[in-house]
């Protein structure tokens, strides 16, 4: 009993008050409130876009914002019947195929520039990143002439090639940083066990950097899905993508708010779903190697 009393007596008398004071400090509460206000402020336009997508055009175009309305899917059906469905399919095809090509080309390149460095690695890395220094508008005229000469204007495969070349330098740099976090001793141990180089990469290295691959793939998907400049100049009707199709809702007759919001929701949904599905690997991939 005396031991318990002594132990209790050694507790600083103001400890509970100090802890309580830190937990309910005015500065921390104000910072929390400010954070919530900023988050709500950034998210509110997205929320309003989603709400407007379920309105009729007469409810969306009122001078005073209408908070209470009868939800409808008529604008979504109107958007899909108006050709946006084809644009979504074109964007999906160009995005997914270019992302697969970037990973197929970028993984060997990043591996050769990290765990199995080749000669003049720094020159190769500079060449990759230097391709991003040229403004797209400066290259669009020669690209347009070349694509027109080979008969690939308004062709979705043109976007696949352009998106692959656009994302490959960034993917190589990202995946190289992930490869550098893998100990080289793993390859040596695998080779001592009789595994070939391809087997070592497939069975040992790639499972370790799978979060980095997921992060790289998602970055490529976002860049390709949102790309507008190549699409608006290289396509017309058949290969039109989602960003180009959205511009068609801004006409001289005015803005069709409900229809534009419905099309924007359909355009944002695939990327949001991809990010939600891969969120665990994405967080691990973007923080890969941050803590030693």
ABEGO torsion letter per residue (X at the ends): XAAAAAAAAABBAAAAAAAAAAAABAAAAAAAAAAAAAAAAAAAAAAAAAAAAABBAAAAABABBBABBBBBAAAAAAAAAAGAAAAAAAAAAAAAAAAAAAAAAAAAAAAAABABBBBGAAAAAAAAAAAAABBAAAAAAAAAAAAAAAGABGBAAAAAAAAAAAAAAAAAAAAAAAAAABBAAAAAAAAAAGBBAAAAAAAAAAAAAAAAAAAAAAAAAAAAAABAAAAAAABAAAABBAAAAAAAABBAAEBBAAAAAAAAAAAAAAAAAAAAAAAAAAAAAAABGABX
